[in-house]
Amino acid sequence: MYSAEMLNISDGVHFDESITKIEYHSYSPFLSTFNNSDEIRICIQNQNLNILTCESFLYIEGTVKKVSDNTLSATAKLRILGFAEDYTKIIPNVKHELILNRARNDLNSIISPTDDMKFEITKLQWHVPHVQLQDEQKLLLYKFINSGKSIKMSFRSWDMYEYPVLPTTTHQVWAVKSSTRLEKARYVIFALQTNRRNLKEKDASRFDHCNLTDIKVFLNSDVYPYSDLNIDFQNNRFAILYDMYSKFQESYYKTNSQPLLTPAQFKEIAPIALINCSHQMDEIKIGPVDLKIEFKCKSNIKPNTSAYCLILHDRIVEYNPLTNDVKRL
């Protein structure tokens, strides 16, 4: 708590003036229509910029309408999509292009008491901060670029896997992925959903607990979590599963946890299993990795039940700002 720095009373006052200005610029897509199944491209052509993508966001305006008579129900303006929040440094001397693919329907974007609703996007922009440097810092950056050295950029990638129809058993082992290219898995998010194709639109984004009693993730021979969870949703014993969910925000964002769902909402809307496997043995970090999930239910899994697995893992790329070459490490 105490150090010699507190005795340095002769030291002057220093201000960090290496950055002279940060200002947001908005970029719009080439096309002005944003229908379902469309590919939306937003491009930043100017390469003589220092872009801070981690602070960028998408701005969307739209209306919610009834499909049957096309009548307006509501309007919405949203701040969303922190997709580049992992890499917190500027990216110099590069062309940026953001490609968005809109889903073929709006099942996962609207919660409504009626079924015939659609979300119509009327405006979409990518707001990106430009960073202007003080002359000395600008010169140092130019020297680095001209040296031909590469920049290593680390971020977390998301891979989604689906088991379309689970067998009607109480015990299931799912071999999710086996690969020599699997980067270090940090988190595994697991969810079950019954009869999705026949769900009403307002219920399509909800998941089911399916009387889950235990779940384990195996990375080769290592298991996460080590102890059994002993879950019982019928008797409201799912505190450990909710605790795993609530701690994710603190672990992933390095901030205080503020869960979006209460325990009751968690059970009703999104009884997901969030397994933190960021701390691993050395043998997992290199060589082939077999990732499998073993889960048990109190009763047989209902017909037409699907399982979903979202893997969040590390990825590193190497970018050369002089030649614009990008390598995946």
Rosetta blueprint (number, residue, H / E / L):
1 M L
2 Y L
3 S L
4 A H
5 E H
6 M H
7 L H
8 N L
9 I L
10 S L
11 D L
12 G L
13 V L
14 H L
15 F L
16 D L
17 E L
18 S L
19 I E
20 T E
21 K E
22 I E
23 E E
24 Y E
25 H E
26 S E
27 Y E
28 S L
29 P L
30 F L
31 L L
32 S L
33 T L
34 F L
35 N L
36 N L
37 S L
38 D L
39 E E
40 I E
41 R E
42 I E
43 C E
44 I E
45 Q L
46 N L
47 Q L
48 N L
49 L L
50 N E
51 I E
52 L L
53 T H
54 C H
55 E H
56 S L
57 F E
58 L E
59 Y E
60 I E
61 E E
62 G E
63 T E
64 V E
65 K E
66 K E
67 V L
68 S L
69 D L
70 N L
71 T L
72 L E
73 S E
74 A E
75 T E
76 A E
77 K E
78 L E
79 R E
80 I E
81 L L
82 G L
83 F L
84 A L
85 E L
86 D L
87 Y L
88 T L
89 K L
90 I L
91 I E
92 P E
93 N L
94 V L
95 K L
96 H E
97 E E
98 L E
99 I E
100 L E
101 N E
102 R L
103 A L
104 R L
105 N L
106 D L
107 L L
108 N L
109 S L
110 I L
111 I L
112 S L
113 P L
114 T L
115 D L
116 D L
117 M E
118 K E
119 F E
120 E E
121 I E
122 T E
123 K E
124 L E
125 Q E
126 W E
127 H E
128 V E
129 P E
130 H E
131 V E
132 Q E
133 L E
134 Q L
135 D H
136 E H
137 Q H
138 K H
139 L H
140 L H
141 L H
142 Y H
143 K H
144 F H
145 I H
146 N H
147 S L
148 G L
149 K L
150 S L
151 I E
152 K E
153 M E
154 S E
155 F E
156 R E
157 S E
158 W E
159 D E
160 M E
161 Y E
162 E E
163 Y E
164 P L
165 V L
166 L L
167 P L
168 T L
169 T L
170 T L
171 H E
172 Q E
173 V E
174 W E
175 A E
176 V E
177 K E
178 S E
179 S E
180 T L
181 R L
182 L L
183 E L
184 K L
185 A E
186 R E
187 Y E
188 V E
189 I E
190 F E
191 A E
192 L E
193 Q E
194 T E
195 N L
196 R H
197 R H
198 N H
199 L L
200 K L
201 E H
202 K H
203 D H
204 A L
205 S L
206 R L
207 F L
208 D E
209 H L
210 C L
211 N L
212 L E
213 T E
214 D E
215 I E
216 K E
217 V E
218 F E
219 L E
220 N L
221 S L
222 D E
223 V E
224 Y E
225 P L
226 Y L
227 S L
228 D L
229 L L
230 N L
231 I L
232 D E
233 F H
234 Q H
235 N H
236 N L
237 R E
238 F L
239 A H
240 I H
241 L H
242 Y H
243 D H
244 M H
245 Y H
246 S H
247 K H
248 F H
249 Q H
250 E H
251 S H
252 Y H
253 Y H
254 K L
255 T L
256 N L
257 S L
258 Q L
259 P L
260 L L
261 L L
262 T L
263 P H
264 A H
265 Q H
266 F H
267 K H
268 E H
269 I H
270 A L
271 P L
272 I L
273 A E
274 L E
275 I E
276 N E
277 C L
278 S L
279 H L
280 Q L
281 M L
282 D H
283 E H
284 I H
285 K H
286 I L
287 G L
288 P L
289 V E
290 D E
291 L E
292 K E
293 I E
294 E E
295 F E
296 K E
297 C E
298 K L
299 S L
300 N L
301 I L
302 K L
303 P L
304 N L
305 T E
306 S E
307 A E
308 Y E
309 C E
310 L E
311 I E
312 L E
313 H E
314 D E
315 R E
316 I E
317 V E
318 E E
319 Y E
320 N E
321 P L
322 L L
323 T L
324 N L
325 D E
326 V E
327 K E
328 R E
329 L L
